[in-house]
């Protein structure tokens, strides 16, 4: 997931945003969201002006978390894909590299088959962006300092 310690660089953000816009157009979707597992909206495309994007992003992350709990009960690693069918709107949710949530809202102008096909390609693209983000992450000075502390150092500190 994109955590508070992870930096999302402008170049990668633009690629994520472009991927959302392209998916929305190519899947003939109403809306595409890209959300982190904490429920933070990263990018959106399509008819977002009529939606409460903050609520939708956090509820989607909650849905992924709940489904993860179900997966564990069933001894599955995760359920990477979900589909919810309504009368007027359908939602396809795809977990990308266990870190991002790709949400596609579509209606009868599209089909589940087309959405799944386009989501697969977009998920691969987003996974590559995540790899590039990871490569650019600076090494945490605090993490490096803690890596050098041994059990003996800790024992010496508390054995006064």
Secondary structure, DSSP 8 states (H G I E B T S, - for coil): ---TTS---HHHHHHHHHHHHHHHHHTT-SEEEEEETTS-EEEEEES-TTS-HHHHHHHHHHHHHHHHHHHHHTT-S---EEEEE-SS-EEEEEEETTTEEEEEEE-TTS-HHHHHHHHHHHHHHHHHHHHHHHHH----HHHHHHHT--HHHHHHHH--
